[in-house]
Amino acid sequence: MRFSSAGKMALTRMLLVSMALAALQTLGASQGVQSRSFSIENDAFYKDGEPFRILGGEIHYFRIVPEYWKDRIQRAKAMGLNTIQTYVPWNVHEPSEGEFFFGDPVNLEAFLKLAQELEVLVMLRMGPYVCGEWDLGGFPSWLLSKKPQLKLRTSDSSYLKLILELQVDQWWNVLLPKLVPFLYSRGGPLIMLQVENEYGSFGSDKQYLHHLVSDAREYLGNEIILYTTDGATDDALQRGTISRDDVYAAVDFPTGWDPVAAFALQKNYNSPGKSPALSTEFYTGWLTHWGENLATTSPYVAAAELDKLLSANGSVVLYMAHGGSNFGFFSGANTGGKETIYQPDITSYDYDAPIGEGGDLGEKFWRFREVLSSYVNFPLPDPPQLPSRRNTGTVVLQKLANLFQVLQSLSHEFYLQQAPVAMELLNQSFGFIVYRSRLPSHAKPGSILEIKKIHDRAQVYVGKSSQSLRLVGTLQRWSNSSLQLPDGSSAGLEIYILVENMGRINYGPFIFDQKGILSSVILDNVPMLGWRAYTLSLADVAEKFQAMPNDLAGFQRHGSIRIESRAPHCDGPAFYAATFESEAQMDTFISFKGWSKGVAFVNGFNLGRFWPDAGPQCSLYVPGPLLRQGENQLLILELENTLLHNKTLQFLGQHDWTCGKNS
C-alpha cells in the first residue's frame, strides 16, 4: 500500500500517540495512579477531587544551569509555592531546522522529573510563541529565512503550512510525546499546558489558535487542561481566547489593578462553572533594557497586592519567582511603538524577583513568604543555604588578537554579488556578521555612507588592509543611519562593517526581525555592490582559538594561554584572554567597569553581553558549576575600548548596577 506524504505524516502521528498511550497505561498500572486527576469544576481547580489553589511561580529551566534547578525550586517552595510555570522555547530545542536538542543544559524531561521528585506541580507554556523577553519570542530564527516571507502567528497560508508540516509534524511531533508521561493523570507533575501566549495582544486569528488546540488534543487527549493567557481587558480576551469548552481562559493584569474586576471579566470568556480565578502573571518586578535605570518594585507594595489577589479567592503565578540569566545571545528586545525604537534587554533576567539571579533572598522574598504562609495549612520549609561565593580577586587579561586578524579562522565566508543580505539567509542565528568590500572610485574624504536599515548596531572601519583598519563611526538602528568618511579615505581602501545582532524583537507587531544589513549600502547616493560576508556566531570560539597555530593566537592546544604580542595596535575589536585559579565551584560576578561593550566566555560558556557604557548592568553572573577546580579560562571580545594591551577584571560577591545611567 502506498501513502501520500500527508498520509505518511498522519500515520506516523497515530503510531506515536498509540505508543505513548500504551506506555502510559503500563506506567499508570505499575504506579497505581489511576485516581489522580486535576480538573475544573464549580469555578475552582480540583486536585484528586479536592479544591485546590494554585500558588505558582515562573521559573525558566533554560535560564538556570541544571545544577541549580533543585536549589531554585526549593527556594520557591520555601516561599510558599506549590506550582512552577515555565515556557518551552522552540529556538532552544530546534536550533537548526530538523535538528532537535533536549540534552544538558536544557533537558526538559530532567526538569519535569525533578519537579515531580520535589513534589511541585508544573504549568507548561509550550508556545509555539512564548515572548518571555527571549530572542524572537522563542521562534527559531531559521523561520526568517523562508521564502515566501512568513507572517508569524497567523493563518497565513505559508505560515500555517509550516505550522502543520514543521511545527506539528516535526517540532510538536518531538515535544508532545515527551510530555505525555509527565501528565498529572499519569503520575507526573503536569497539570496545565498553555497554547500560544497573550495572543490577544497581537492578533485575532481564531483559525490559527484552533489549529494549535486541535493538534495538541490529538497528541495529549483530554487528560490535561489546555489554557490561554491574555490581558484582563475585553479587547485582549475577545481576540485571544477560544470559544471552546475544553480550553480554559486565564488572565494576567498589571500589579495595582482590581483583581475582583479582572476575575469577573474572566468569567465572561469561560463556560459556566469553568472559570476559576487565576492570574498567570503576577508581576513581582519588571524587565530592564540597556541604557535604562534598573527596574525595581517595592517589596511591601507587591506583597500587599499579592494578598489582595489571594483574598479575592484567586490562584496566582508569580512572574517571575526567579528570573535567572539570558546566557549566550538569547536576550530579546522590545519596540516603543515603531520598529526604529529598538530596546534590547540586558543579560541579567533578575527581574527584581523575590529570588534573585544568583539565588539571593531579599526583602521581597520574606514579605511574599509571609503572605503566602497564611494561605497554606502547613509550616513552610526553610530555604536552602546560598551557594558559596567568591567575592574578591583580580584577573589580568592580555590581548590575543584583533578580530579582523583572525576573522577568517573564526567565521564562514560568503561571496555576495550585489547588496549585503541578512544573516539568517546565510544560515546564521546569533552573534555578529562582517561585511567587507572596497570603496568605489568616487569615494573621498567627507563622502556620506548611508545604511537605511541596519539591525542592530554597526561599527564601520576603513583601511588599506585588515591589519590597518581604523574606526570611522558607529551606526545604530535606534539613532543614526549615516556617517562621513574621514580624511585619508579614497577609492580602493578596504571597508569592513561589523554588525551586532543584539537580540530579536520578542513582542509586538514587528516580531519578524532579521539581522544584519537589510538595505543597500549607499555612498554619496550610489549603492555599493560586490560584498563578502563573514558569519561570526562565536558558538565555539574558544575551541577555534585552541585549534589555531600558537604563533597566531597564543592558545596552546591543551587549553591554557600563551600570550603573544603580535596583535597590531589598531582600534578594531579585539579578543582578550586569561586564566585564573578557583579552589572550588563558587558563584561569582565579574565586573566589567572600565570596559565598553562585548561578550564574555568562561571555559567556553557564553555568559552573555556586557555593556557598562550603556548600563545599568556592570557585571555578569558566573554560576559556580561553570568553573573547574584549578585553572579556568576567560575569553573576552571587546568591541570598542581596545587601545590598551592589558586589562583587568574584578570578581564580586553580588551584581554591580552602578554604571551607565546609574553611575
CORSUL-V170580 format. One record per residue. N is the residue number from 0. RES is the residue in one small letter. PHI is phi as a letter, one per 30 degrees, with the letter a starting at -180 (none if undefined). NEAR is the number of other ideal C-beta (glycine too) atoms within 10 Angstrom. D_CENTER is the distance of its C-alpha to the mean C-alpha in Angstrom with 2 decimals. Layout:
N:RES:PHI:NEAR:D_CENTER
N:RES:PHI:NEAR:D_CENTER
This chain:
0:m:none:3:45.55
1:r:c:5:43.13
2:f:c:11:39.90
3:s:d:8:38.04
4:s:d:9:34.40
5:a:d:11:33.48
6:g:d:11:35.90
7:k:d:12:34.46
8:m:d:17:30.94
9:a:d:14:32.48
10:l:d:11:34.55
11:t:e:13:31.63
12:r:d:19:29.74
13:m:d:11:32.93
14:l:d:10:33.45
15:l:d:16:29.97
16:v:d:17:30.38
17:s:d:10:33.91
18:m:d:12:32.96
19:a:d:20:30.21
20:l:d:15:32.68
21:a:d:10:35.41
22:a:d:14:33.32
23:l:d:20:32.43
24:q:d:12:36.09
25:t:d:10:37.00
26:l:d:15:34.28
27:g:d:17:35.33
28:a:d:10:38.96
29:s:d:9:38.52
30:q:c:12:36.55
31:g:i:9:38.57
32:v:c:17:35.70
33:q:e:12:37.42
34:s:d:8:37.87
35:r:d:18:34.19
36:s:a:14:32.96
37:f:b:20:30.43
38:s:b:17:31.57
39:i:b:19:32.16
40:e:b:12:35.77
41:n:h:10:37.68
42:d:h:16:34.60
43:a:b:18:33.25
44:f:d:22:31.09
45:y:b:15:33.29
46:k:c:17:32.43
47:d:h:11:35.27
48:g:i:11:37.54
49:e:c:8:37.01
50:p:e:11:35.31
51:f:b:19:31.86
52:r:c:20:29.60
53:i:d:24:25.84
54:l:c:22:24.75
55:g:c:28:21.06
56:g:b:32:17.95
57:e:d:26:14.22
58:i:b:28:12.80
59:h:c:25:9.67
60:y:e:26:11.06
61:f:d:24:8.05
62:r:c:24:7.60
63:i:b:24:11.36
64:v:d:18:13.78
65:p:e:16:15.96
66:e:d:15:19.02
67:y:c:19:17.93
68:w:e:20:17.08
69:k:d:14:20.75
70:d:e:18:21.07
71:r:d:23:18.37
72:i:d:26:19.80
73:q:d:16:23.26
74:r:d:26:22.47
75:a:d:27:21.31
76:k:d:20:24.59
77:a:d:17:26.54
78:m:d:27:25.35
79:g:j:20:26.84
80:l:d:28:24.10
81:n:c:18:24.98
82:t:b:23:21.86
83:i:c:30:18.15
84:q:c:26:15.79
85:t:b:23:12.42
86:y:d:24:10.25
87:v:b:24:10.51
88:p:d:28:7.86
89:w:e:24:10.47
90:n:d:23:8.93
91:v:d:21:8.55
92:h:c:21:12.09
93:e:b:21:13.77
94:p:d:16:12.61
95:s:b:12:16.12
96:e:e:14:18.30
97:g:i:9:20.26
98:e:c:9:18.84
99:f:c:14:17.23
100:f:b:12:15.79
101:f:b:15:15.91
102:g:d:9:17.12
103:d:d:10:16.13
104:p:c:17:13.72
105:v:b:17:12.21
106:n:d:16:15.66
107:l:d:20:15.33
108:e:d:12:19.13
109:a:d:16:19.65
110:f:d:23:17.47
111:l:d:22:19.57
112:k:d:15:22.69
113:l:d:18:22.04
114:a:e:24:21.60
115:q:d:17:24.88
116:e:d:11:26.58
117:l:d:15:25.61
118:e:i:10:26.87
119:v:c:20:23.99
120:l:d:23:23.25
121:v:b:23:19.93
122:m:c:24:18.72
123:l:c:22:16.21
124:r:c:26:14.22
125:m:c:25:14.30
126:g:i:25:13.63
127:p:d:25:13.93
128:y:c:24:12.03
129:v:b:25:9.91
130:c:i:22:8.71
131:g:i:26:7.09
132:e:h:24:6.18
133:w:c:27:3.13
134:d:e:28:5.00
135:l:h:27:8.29
136:g:i:28:7.67
137:g:j:26:7.09
138:f:d:26:10.24
139:p:d:23:11.05
140:s:d:23:12.26
141:w:d:19:15.65
142:l:d:21:16.46
143:l:d:22:17.02
144:s:c:19:19.81
145:k:d:15:21.87
146:k:b:7:25.32
147:p:d:8:26.38
148:q:e:14:23.29
149:l:d:20:21.44
150:k:c:15:21.20
151:l:d:20:17.97
152:r:i:22:18.36
153:t:b:17:22.17
154:s:c:16:25.22
155:d:e:17:25.77
156:s:e:10:27.81
157:s:d:14:25.71
158:y:d:20:22.44
159:l:d:18:24.30
160:k:d:12:25.88
161:l:d:17:22.54
162:i:e:23:21.39
163:l:d:14:24.65
164:e:c:13:24.96
165:l:c:20:21.47
166:q:d:24:19.12
167:v:d:23:21.88
168:d:d:19:24.18
169:q:b:16:21.62
170:w:d:22:18.20
171:w:d:23:19.67
172:n:d:18:22.73
173:v:c:14:20.80
174:l:d:23:18.54
175:l:d:21:21.19
176:p:d:17:23.97
177:k:d:15:21.80
178:l:d:24:21.51
179:v:e:23:25.21
180:p:d:18:26.57
181:f:c:21:24.42
182:l:d:22:25.80
183:y:e:23:27.65
184:s:d:20:30.88
185:r:c:22:30.74
186:g:j:18:30.25
187:g:c:24:26.48
188:p:c:23:24.18
189:l:d:25:22.65
190:i:c:23:24.33
191:m:b:25:22.31
192:l:b:20:19.87
193:q:c:24:18.22
194:v:c:23:18.64
195:e:h:25:16.37
196:n:a:26:15.16
197:e:h:20:17.20
198:y:d:24:18.84
199:g:d:23:21.75
200:s:d:16:19.88
201:f:c:22:19.40
202:g:a:18:22.41
203:s:b:14:25.34
204:d:d:18:25.56
205:k:d:15:27.02
206:q:d:9:27.73
207:y:d:18:24.06
208:l:d:24:23.45
209:h:d:16:26.65
210:h:e:18:25.65
211:l:d:24:22.54
212:v:d:17:24.69
213:s:d:11:27.49
214:d:d:20:25.47
215:a:d:21:23.87
216:r:d:16:27.40
217:e:d:15:28.82
218:y:d:19:26.78
219:l:c:19:26.69
220:g:i:15:30.00
221:n:c:9:30.78
222:e:d:16:30.11
223:i:b:24:26.90
224:i:d:21:26.04
225:l:c:20:23.77
226:y:b:21:22.47
227:t:c:25:20.98
228:t:b:27:19.60
229:d:b:26:20.74
230:g:d:20:21.86
231:a:d:22:25.39
232:t:b:16:27.24
233:d:e:12:29.62
234:d:d:12:27.95
235:a:d:23:24.46
236:l:d:20:26.07
237:q:d:13:28.53
238:r:d:19:25.94
239:g:c:24:23.29
240:t:c:25:25.47
241:i:b:21:27.49
242:s:d:10:31.22
243:r:b:15:31.46
244:d:d:10:32.81
245:d:c:12:30.31
246:v:b:22:27.08
247:y:d:25:26.71
248:a:c:24:25.42
249:a:c:27:23.55
250:v:b:27:22.90
251:d:b:21:20.92
252:f:a:23:22.41
253:p:d:13:22.25
254:t:e:20:23.81
255:g:j:10:27.45
256:w:d:18:28.07
257:d:d:13:30.92
258:p:d:23:29.59
259:v:d:15:32.97
260:a:d:12:32.83
261:a:d:21:29.26
262:f:d:23:30.24
263:a:d:14:33.48
264:l:d:16:31.68
265:q:e:25:29.44
266:k:e:16:32.70
267:n:d:12:33.59
268:y:c:23:30.80
269:n:b:20:31.54
270:s:d:15:34.74
271:p:e:8:37.43
272:g:i:12:36.83
273:k:c:19:33.25
274:s:b:21:31.41
275:p:d:25:30.58
276:a:d:24:29.10
277:l:b:26:25.35
278:s:c:30:22.70
279:t:d:25:19.33
280:e:b:22:17.60
281:f:c:26:19.92
282:y:d:21:18.25
283:t:d:28:18.91
284:g:a:23:17.52
285:w:a:15:15.36
286:l:d:21:12.55
287:t:b:24:13.79
288:h:c:19:13.74
289:w:e:22:15.34
290:g:i:16:19.06
291:e:c:17:19.27
292:n:d:12:20.92
293:l:d:20:18.92
294:a:d:15:18.47
295:t:b:14:20.60
296:t:b:17:22.55
297:s:d:14:25.90
298:p:d:19:25.90
299:y:d:11:29.30
300:v:d:12:28.52
301:a:d:23:25.38
302:a:d:21:27.49
303:a:d:13:30.29
304:e:d:21:28.13
305:l:d:24:26.82
306:d:d:17:30.46
307:k:d:17:31.43
308:l:d:24:29.02
309:l:d:21:30.18
310:s:d:13:33.78
311:a:d:16:33.44
312:n:i:14:33.06
313:g:c:22:29.37
314:s:c:21:26.69
315:v:a:25:23.38
316:v:b:25:19.76
317:l:d:28:18.53
318:y:c:22:15.19
319:m:c:28:14.19
320:a:d:27:16.60
321:h:b:30:14.43
322:g:d:25:11.12
323:g:i:27:10.44
324:s:b:24:8.58
325:n:d:24:5.67
326:f:d:22:7.84
327:g:i:20:8.67
328:f:c:23:7.60
329:f:c:27:3.85
330:s:d:26:4.53
331:g:c:25:6.12
332:a:a:25:9.82
333:n:b:19:12.74
334:t:b:19:16.37
335:g:c:12:19.48
336:g:j:9:21.49
337:k:b:10:21.81
338:e:d:17:19.86
339:t:d:14:21.26
340:i:d:12:20.05
341:y:c:23:16.67
342:q:b:19:14.65
343:p:d:25:11.68
344:d:d:24:9.72
345:i:d:28:10.82
346:t:d:27:9.40
347:s:d:25:10.68
348:y:c:28:9.37
349:d:e:27:13.02
350:y:i:26:13.51
351:d:h:22:17.20
352:a:d:27:16.94
353:p:d:29:20.11
354:i:c:30:18.64
355:g:d:23:17.30
356:e:e:22:14.58
357:g:c:23:17.42
358:g:j:20:19.05
359:d:d:16:21.46
360:l:c:16:23.42
361:g:c:13:24.54
362:e:e:12:26.95
363:k:d:23:24.53
364:f:e:23:24.24
365:w:d:14:28.01
366:r:d:20:28.67
367:f:d:26:26.37
368:r:e:18:28.04
369:e:d:14:31.36
370:v:d:20:30.62
371:l:d:22:29.15
372:s:d:14:32.04
373:s:d:11:34.48
374:y:c:14:32.96
375:v:b:13:33.25
376:n:c:6:36.57
377:f:b:7:35.92
378:p:d:7:35.33
379:l:d:15:31.76
380:p:d:12:31.11
381:d:d:8:30.57
382:p:d:19:27.10
383:p:d:15:26.86
384:q:d:8:27.73
385:l:d:14:25.06
386:p:e:16:24.28
387:s:d:12:26.52
388:r:b:19:25.52
389:r:c:20:26.74
390:n:b:14:27.46
391:t:b:10:29.79
392:g:k:14:30.33
393:t:b:10:30.05
394:v:b:16:29.15
395:v:c:11:30.71
396:l:c:23:28.89
397:q:b:17:30.88
398:k:d:24:30.19
399:l:d:27:29.80
400:a:a:24:29.83
401:n:d:22:28.99
402:l:e:26:26.15
403:f:d:25:28.63
404:q:d:21:31.00
405:v:c:21:28.78
406:l:e:20:26.83
407:q:d:11:28.53
408:s:d:14:27.99
409:l:c:24:24.21
410:s:b:21:23.58
411:h:c:13:24.81
412:e:c:13:27.40
413:f:b:18:28.08
414:y:c:8:31.17
415:l:c:17:30.77
416:q:d:7:34.11
417:q:c:11:33.38
418:a:d:17:30.48
419:p:d:28:27.04
420:v:b:19:24.42
421:a:d:22:20.64
422:m:d:28:18.68
423:e:d:21:17.56
424:l:d:16:21.32
425:l:c:18:21.73
426:n:i:15:19.31
427:q:c:26:16.67
428:s:c:23:12.91
429:f:b:22:11.75
430:g:j:23:13.79
431:f:b:27:17.16
432:i:b:26:20.12
433:v:c:24:23.72
434:y:c:25:26.43
435:r:b:21:29.98
436:s:a:18:33.35
437:r:b:15:36.70
438:l:d:20:38.00
439:p:d:17:40.49
440:s:d:10:44.18
441:h:c:11:44.02
442:a:d:22:41.58
443:k:a:14:43.10
444:p:e:11:42.36
445:g:j:11:41.08
446:s:e:18:39.71
447:i:c:12:36.77
448:l:c:24:33.59
449:e:b:17:31.40
450:i:b:24:28.06
451:k:d:12:27.55
452:k:b:15:24.03
453:i:b:22:21.67
454:h:b:23:17.87
455:d:b:21:17.08
456:r:b:21:19.35
457:a:b:24:22.38
458:q:c:23:24.82
459:v:c:21:28.19
460:y:b:24:30.70
461:v:b:23:34.31
462:g:a:20:36.85
463:k:d:11:39.44
464:s:a:9:37.12
465:s:d:20:33.80
466:q:d:13:35.70
467:s:b:15:36.81
468:l:d:26:34.01
469:r:b:13:33.83
470:l:d:19:31.18
471:v:d:20:32.34
472:g:l:15:29.60
473:t:b:17:26.01
474:l:c:22:24.89
475:q:b:15:21.99
476:r:e:22:20.72
477:w:c:16:21.29
478:s:b:10:24.70
479:n:b:13:27.00
480:s:b:17:27.59
481:s:b:12:30.79
482:l:a:17:32.62
483:q:c:12:36.06
484:l:d:23:37.03
485:p:d:14:38.81
486:d:e:7:42.33
487:g:j:11:42.98
488:s:d:21:40.86
489:s:a:13:42.79
490:a:e:11:42.70
491:g:j:10:41.54
492:l:d:17:39.20
493:e:d:17:35.83
494:i:b:24:32.81
495:y:c:23:29.29
496:i:b:25:26.27
497:l:c:25:23.07
498:v:c:29:20.09
499:e:c:27:16.66
500:n:d:28:13.52
501:m:c:24:11.78
502:g:j:30:8.77
503:r:d:30:9.62
504:i:e:23:10.82
505:n:c:25:9.09
506:y:a:20:12.36
507:g:j:16:16.04
508:p:d:12:18.58
509:f:c:17:17.22
510:i:d:20:14.14
511:f:d:17:15.93
512:d:b:27:14.76
513:q:d:19:16.22
514:k:b:25:16.19
515:g:j:27:19.28
516:i:c:25:22.75
517:l:c:19:23.22
518:s:b:14:26.86
519:s:d:17:30.01
520:v:c:23:30.65
521:i:c:17:33.87
522:l:c:20:36.49
523:d:h:14:39.30
524:n:i:8:38.61
525:v:c:14:38.75
526:p:d:13:35.74
527:m:d:21:35.18
528:l:c:14:35.17
529:g:i:13:34.75
530:w:b:21:31.49
531:r:c:14:29.87
532:a:b:27:26.11
533:y:b:22:24.41
534:t:d:20:20.89
535:l:b:24:19.38
536:s:d:19:16.10
537:l:i:19:17.03
538:a:d:16:15.72
539:d:b:12:19.02
540:v:d:20:20.48
541:a:d:20:22.20
542:e:d:11:23.92
543:k:d:16:25.07
544:f:d:25:26.56
545:q:d:19:28.37
546:a:d:12:29.83
547:m:d:17:31.26
548:p:e:9:34.89
549:n:e:12:35.42
550:d:d:9:37.39
551:l:c:15:34.50
552:a:c:26:31.46
553:g:j:22:32.91
554:f:d:27:30.82
555:q:d:11:33.21
556:r:d:9:32.46
557:h:d:6:32.38
558:g:j:16:29.31
559:s:d:12:30.98
560:i:b:21:31.37
561:r:c:12:34.56
562:i:d:18:34.21
563:e:c:16:36.14
564:s:c:8:37.39
565:r:c:14:37.17
566:a:d:23:34.29
567:p:d:15:36.00
568:h:d:11:35.77
569:c:c:20:34.16
570:d:c:15:31.43
571:g:d:25:28.84
572:p:e:25:25.47
573:a:b:29:26.16
574:f:c:27:24.94
575:y:b:26:26.08
576:a:a:23:26.40
577:a:a:20:28.04
578:t:c:14:28.61
579:f:b:18:28.84
580:e:c:12:30.31
581:s:b:19:28.85
582:e:d:9:31.28
583:a:a:10:28.75
584:q:d:16:25.06
585:m:c:17:24.64
586:d:e:22:21.55
587:t:a:27:21.68
588:f:b:22:20.13
589:i:c:22:20.92
590:s:d:22:22.23
591:f:c:24:21.95
592:k:d:15:24.70
593:g:j:14:26.99
594:w:c:25:24.32
595:s:c:15:22.92
596:k:a:23:19.60
597:g:l:22:17.90
598:v:b:24:15.85
599:a:b:23:16.93
600:f:b:21:17.39
601:v:c:21:19.19
602:n:h:15:21.04
603:g:i:16:18.92
604:f:c:18:15.55
605:n:d:20:13.16
606:l:d:22:12.70
607:g:k:22:10.93
608:r:d:25:12.67
609:f:b:29:15.73
610:w:a:24:17.73
611:p:d:23:20.52
612:d:d:16:22.56
613:a:c:18:20.32
614:g:i:22:19.30
615:p:d:25:19.07
616:q:d:26:17.11
617:c:c:24:19.67
618:s:b:25:18.47
619:l:c:24:15.79
620:y:d:25:15.70
621:v:c:27:17.17
622:p:d:24:17.46
623:g:e:19:20.97
624:p:d:15:20.33
625:l:d:21:19.02
626:l:c:22:22.51
627:r:c:14:25.78
628:q:d:10:29.15
629:g:j:9:31.03
630:e:d:13:29.72
631:n:b:18:26.08
632:q:c:20:24.83
633:l:c:21:22.95
634:l:b:23:22.06
635:i:b:23:21.11
636:l:c:24:20.80
637:e:c:23:22.30
638:l:d:23:22.37
639:e:b:18:25.18
640:n:d:17:27.33
641:t:b:25:28.83
642:l:d:9:32.57
643:l:d:14:33.05
644:h:d:14:33.44
645:n:c:11:32.53
646:k:b:20:29.75
647:t:b:14:28.95
648:l:b:25:26.06
649:q:c:18:26.55
650:f:c:20:25.29
651:l:b:20:24.80
652:g:c:13:24.84
653:q:a:16:22.28
654:h:d:21:19.96
655:d:c:20:21.84
656:w:c:20:21.11
657:t:c:15:24.26
658:c:b:22:23.42
659:g:i:20:23.07
660:k:d:11:24.34
661:n:d:14:24.74
662:s:d:12:27.03
